[in-house]
Amino acid sequence: MRSAIANRAISLAVLVVAVAAAAGLAVWKHTVTLAASAPQPQPKAEPVNTVLRACPAPGLTGAPAAQVALVAGHSSTGSGRALVTRAGAAGGAPLASLTQPGTLSVTGVRTAPAPAQDKKPSSAASPTPSQAPASPSVPTVPGGVVIQASGAMAQGLEAEQVSDSGRAVARCAGPGTDFWFTGPGVFTAAHIRVFLMNVSGQPAVVTVQAFTDAGPLQGSTDTGVAVAPHSMVSQSLDKMLHGTRMVALQVRTSVGQVVAAVRQTRSGHGGAWLPVSAAPGTRIVIPGMPAAAGTRQLFLAVPGTSDAHITLSAITAKGSYRPTGGGGLDIPGGSVAQISLTSLSGIYGALVVSSTVPVTASLMVPGGQEGAPGAFTAAAPAIQEQGVVAANVTGKGAASSLVLSAPWRSARVRVTEIGTGSGHGRAAPGSVLAIPAHRSVLQQLPAPAGSDRGAAFAVVVTPLPGSGPVYAGRVITTSGRGGAVESILPVPSALTVVPLPPVQGTLVTPGG
């Protein structure tokens, strides 16, 4: 009897639990539900619609550049316009107005006339109290070119500064808040000068922090440099960097954005524009190491307070390996080190720097423009969507080539040449190149069919679906066996669309 009562009690308890569970599920279902409507397609990317670029050298007295080479994406459709104007020439006639994407354009820029006295922006130029005049020690200088592109001309746009001899000397960069430059100090490059261009209508305030072989440089006078809207200022760093053998410069803004550039010269003329180094990271890649002979000088900056333990890997045509002197390197935090890599003479490829703390770097090889301490390449990211170099030349004593590297997985890219003018401005189908994993490939760049001998042409590097990360550098040398390196340019990404983050599913409640 007692057993029967117990069994009935257990059955009743089970029933109560089941009912409670069902009721709980009903309450949960009533309170919160997953959206059950058909998923709405979300755009994965938006077309690039506007682009700003600035080039400090064209029109600048004594600078080794007199032209601007510009190309927009050859696959872009629709209308658009790119205006090439002098920096600070508000309301003036543009130097060029371009409307045809997929065609290389080269615009000449005459040297700007020197003003009777240093131009000092007045605070009356803007009704806002935040308007600040340029520092008296950092004068406004004439020169420089601004590129404003919209629509189809903004998609895949790339521009470079070109010397009066027709050689590309530097990339025209976009506005930003943080730039890094690394290279030799005043001991090797007697003159180091920084240029700051503000291409917007808002004032900018800039700090230049220097790191040297002796550590961070304290007491810099270049703290809080004001750059007025639509102006360029320039400052010599010779005294500040006196006696330095190697240097890293961080140019950052506390207000607004600027385009920063650094020029190094051994004498008062010519020189080299240092490429912008990638932001510090624990694994960086320096592409575009040329096949020319000569010791490679690596400049490594450790901007943090912690010491760095560093290893190097060379990505060459024969595979990846640690070069002589590339292992077990210890560099104090807040300093810069110079490493001579004699074993890489005559070997093309890329250099991978692995570190226990974030670092950035550049590489110098013998050569460069007149008055330059050498030819430079710097740490750069992998190509996203497509990479574009605007001003290449083959013939008339010069040869252009691409150094393509796949440090980890194998890669496949399409290389397309684009000429100047409407007659041969359209891109050819291009050639497909395979790059084995952990290797580099050297590709000579012929001029597009129908181009004049020695005429400039653009090159587009497009990673194909399924390709591993690709790093590339464009090298211009004097033609002939054992040609000297004239310039190196890490191939930058030139986007036609901006990727959008995916939209995740969300929980919703009734009525909301």
DAHU-V245965 format. One record per residue. N is the residue number from 1. PSI is psi in whole degrees, -180 to 180 (* if undefined). OMEGA is omega in whole degrees, -180 to 180 (none if undefined). Layout:
N_PSI_OMEGA + N_PSI_OMEGA
This chain:
1_-48_179 + 2_-36_179 + 3_-42_-179 + 4_-42_180 + 5_-42_179 + 6_-41_-180 + 7_-42_180 + 8_-37_178 + 9_-42_179 + 10_-44_180 + 11_-40_-180 + 12_-40_180 + 13_-43_178 + 14_-41_-179 + 15_-43_180 + 16_-44_179 + 17_-43_-180 + 18_-44_180 + 19_-43_179 + 20_-41_179 + 21_-44_180 + 22_-41_180 + 23_-41_179 + 24_-44_178 + 25_-38_179 + 26_-42_178 + 27_-46_178 + 28_-44_-179 + 29_-35_-178 + 30_-33_-173 + 31_-49_-176 + 32_130_179 + 33_158_172 + 34_138_179 + 35_124_-174 + 36_1_-179 + 37_162_-179 + 38_133_-178 + 39_134_179 + 40_133_179 + 41_131_-180 + 42_136_178 + 43_137_179 + 44_-18_-180 + 45_156_176 + 46_142_179 + 47_143_172 + 48_129_-174 + 49_-29_179 + 50_145_179 + 51_140_173 + 52_136_173 + 53_153_179 + 54_140_-178 + 55_113_-175 + 56_-26_-169 + 57_-43_-175 + 58_128_-180 + 59_-5_-178 + 60_128_-178 + 61_126_177 + 62_-3_-179 + 63_145_-177 + 64_53_176 + 65_138_-179 + 66_3_-178 + 67_163_173 + 68_123_176 + 69_131_-174 + 70_138_176 + 71_142_174 + 72_165_-172 + 73_131_-178 + 74_-17_-179 + 75_2_-179 + 76_148_178 + 77_162_180 + 78_-176_-177 + 79_160_178 + 80_172_-179 + 81_143_173 + 82_121_179 + 83_128_177 + 84_115_-177 + 85_159_173 + 86_144_177 + 87_131_178 + 88_2_-179 + 89_66_-178 + 90_127_177 + 91_-7_-180 + 92_165_179 + 93_136_180 + 94_154_174 + 95_-32_178 + 96_148_174 + 97_110_-170 + 98_137_-177 + 99_4_-175 + 100_102_176 + 101_158_178 + 102_12_178 + 103_134_178 + 104_133_177 + 105_136_178 + 106_118_-176 + 107_125_177 + 108_146_-179 + 109_119_177 + 110_156_179 + 111_133_180 + 112_140_178 + 113_140_180 + 114_135_179 + 115_159_179 + 116_-32_176 + 117_163_-179 + 118_132_180 + 119_120_-180 + 120_111_-178 + 121_139_178 + 122_146_178 + 123_-15_178 + 124_-8_180 + 125_-19_-180 + 126_138_180 + 127_-10_-176 + 128_140_-180 + 129_-14_-179 + 130_-12_179 + 131_122_-178 + 132_134_177 + 133_158_178 + 134_149_179 + 135_140_180 + 136_-27_-179 + 137_-6_179 + 138_84_-172 + 139_152_171 + 140_138_-178 + 141_147_176 + 142_158_179 + 143_176_180 + 144_153_-178 + 145_142_178 + 146_137_178 + 147_123_176 + 148_117_-176 + 149_147_178 + 150_161_178 + 151_-139_-177 + 152_-26_180 + 153_-11_176 + 154_-16_-173 + 155_118_-178 + 156_25_-177 + 157_141_175 + 158_145_-178 + 159_149_180 + 160_152_171 + 161_136_-177 + 162_134_-180 + 163_169_180 + 164_-13_176 + 165_1_178 + 166_12_-179 + 167_135_176 + 168_136_-177 + 169_-22_-179 + 170_159_175 + 171_146_172 + 172_116_-172 + 173_168_176 + 174_162_-180 + 175_147_180 + 176_-178_-179 + 177_-7_-175 + 178_119_-180 + 179_145_177 + 180_139_175 + 181_137_177 + 182_146_-180 + 183_-169_180 + 184_158_178 + 185_-169_-176 + 186_-21_177 + 187_-35_179 + 188_-48_178 + 189_104_-171 + 190_-28_-176 + 191_127_177 + 192_125_-176 + 193_137_178 + 194_140_178 + 195_135_-180 + 196_118_-180 + 197_127_175 + 198_108_-175 + 199_6_-179 + 200_177_178 + 201_6_-180 + 202_146_179 + 203_157_178 + 204_148_176 + 205_128_-169 + 206_143_172 + 207_133_176 + 208_112_179 + 209_130_-179 + 210_136_172 + 211_138_-177 + 212_-178_177 + 213_-18_178 + 214_5_180 + 215_-174_179 + 216_139_180 + 217_118_-177 + 218_158_175 + 219_29_179 + 220_139_176 + 221_-9_-177 + 222_52_177 + 223_125_-179 + 224_39_177 + 225_124_180 + 226_131_177 + 227_112_-176 + 228_160_178 + 229_142_175 + 230_47_179 + 231_167_176 + 232_134_175 + 233_156_-177 + 234_141_-178 + 235_131_173 + 236_136_178 + 237_14_-174 + 238_-48_-178 + 239_-41_-179 + 240_-35_-176 + 241_19_-177 + 242_130_176 + 243_-3_-178 + 244_142_177 + 245_-22_178 + 246_153_-174 + 247_148_169 + 248_135_-180 + 249_129_171 + 250_117_178 + 251_116_-178 + 252_155_-178 + 253_145_170 + 254_-20_176 + 255_132_174 + 256_-166_180 + 257_154_176 + 258_169_165 + 259_120_-177 + 260_143_176 + 261_150_180 + 262_131_179 + 263_135_177 + 264_136_178 + 265_148_175 + 266_-20_178 + 267_-166_-176 + 268_-4_-175 + 269_159_177 + 270_-140_178 + 271_-172_-177 + 272_139_171 + 273_118_-179 + 274_135_174 + 275_149_176 + 276_130_177 + 277_147_178 + 278_155_177 + 279_147_-178 + 280_139_179 + 281_169_-180 + 282_-12_173 + 283_113_-179 + 284_157_-178 + 285_131_175 + 286_106_-178 + 287_172_170 + 288_24_175 + 289_120_-171 + 290_168_180 + 291_-7_-177 + 292_153_180 + 293_158_177 + 294_149_180 + 295_135_175 + 296_130_177 + 297_117_-180 + 298_128_177 + 299_115_-175 + 300_127_180 + 301_133_177 + 302_92_-172 + 303_-19_-178 + 304_-176_-179 + 305_-18_-179 + 306_146_177 + 307_152_-178 + 308_135_170 + 309_121_-167 + 310_142_170 + 311_148_-179 + 312_145_173 + 313_129_176 + 314_126_178 + 315_103_-172 + 316_-178_179 + 317_-23_-178 + 318_3_178 + 319_-173_-178 + 320_134_178 + 321_165_179 + 322_117_-179 + 323_161_177 + 324_128_-178 + 325_10_-176 + 326_18_-180 + 327_148_175 + 328_38_-179 + 329_130_178 + 330_123_-177 + 331_130_-179 + 332_147_176 + 333_146_179 + 334_20_-177 + 335_176_179 + 336_141_179 + 337_148_176 + 338_128_-177 + 339_124_178 + 340_126_-179 + 341_80_-177 + 342_-28_-176 + 343_-12_-179 + 344_9_178 + 345_130_179 + 346_4_-178 + 347_126_179 + 348_157_178 + 349_-145_180 + 350_162_180 + 351_125_177 + 352_127_179 + 353_119_176 + 354_133_-174 + 355_155_177 + 356_-17_176 + 357_161_-178 + 358_136_178 + 359_166_169 + 360_166_-170 + 361_163_170 + 362_166_-178 + 363_132_178 + 364_135_176 + 365_158_179 + 366_143_179 + 367_-145_-180 + 368_179_179 + 369_170_178 + 370_131_178 + 371_0_-178 + 372_148_176 + 373_-15_180 + 374_-172_174 + 375_139_-170 + 376_144_162 + 377_166_-173 + 378_165_177 + 379_136_-176 + 380_156_178 + 381_167_175 + 382_157_180 + 383_128_175 + 384_127_-180 + 385_-65_176 + 386_151_175 + 387_143_-177 + 388_133_168 + 389_129_-166 + 390_-36_-170 + 391_93_175 + 392_154_180 + 393_135_175 + 394_124_-175 + 395_165_-178 + 396_45_174 + 397_8_-179 + 398_155_176 + 399_137_179 + 400_145_179 + 401_161_174 + 402_136_170 + 403_111_-176 + 404_132_-175 + 405_139_175 + 406_88_-172 + 407_-24_-173 + 408_-65_179 + 409_159_178 + 410_154_-175 + 411_156_174 + 412_132_-179 + 413_156_171 + 414_130_180 + 415_122_-175 + 416_132_177 + 417_143_180 + 418_127_-179 + 419_-176_179 + 420_157_174 + 421_158_-177 + 422_-22_-178 + 423_-39_179 + 424_39_180 + 425_-22_-178 + 426_143_-176 + 427_142_172 + 428_168_-179 + 429_-28_179 + 430_169_179 + 431_148_-179 + 432_130_-180 + 433_138_175 + 434_132_179 + 435_110_180 + 436_155_178 + 437_140_177 + 438_27_-178 + 439_168_177 + 440_153_-180 + 441_137_176 + 442_123_-178 + 443_115_175 + 444_146_-175 + 445_104_175 + 446_152_175 + 447_149_179 + 448_149_180 + 449_134_179 + 450_-7_180 + 451_151_175 + 452_146_-179 + 453_127_180 + 454_0_179 + 455_150_-180 + 456_149_175 + 457_155_-180 + 458_159_179 + 459_135_178 + 460_128_178 + 461_116_-175 + 462_110_174 + 463_136_-178 + 464_159_-179 + 465_136_-180 + 466_-3_-178 + 467_146_171 + 468_174_180 + 469_137_-179 + 470_131_175 + 471_138_-175 + 472_152_174 + 473_140_175 + 474_131_-178 + 475_130_173 + 476_125_180 + 477_164_168 + 478_141_-176 + 479_160_-179 + 480_166_-178 + 481_131_180 + 482_33_-178 + 483_146_180 + 484_146_180 + 485_128_177 + 486_-40_179 + 487_154_175 + 488_140_178 + 489_116_172 + 490_133_-177 + 491_118_-179 + 492_156_174 + 493_139_178 + 494_95_-171 + 495_143_170 + 496_-21_177 + 497_156_177 + 498_118_-180 + 499_141_177 + 500_144_178 + 501_145_180 + 502_148_176 + 503_123_-177 + 504_154_175 + 505_147_-177 + 506_157_174 + 507_137_-179 + 508_157_177 + 509_155_-180 + 510_136_179 + 511_-2_-179 + 512_*_none
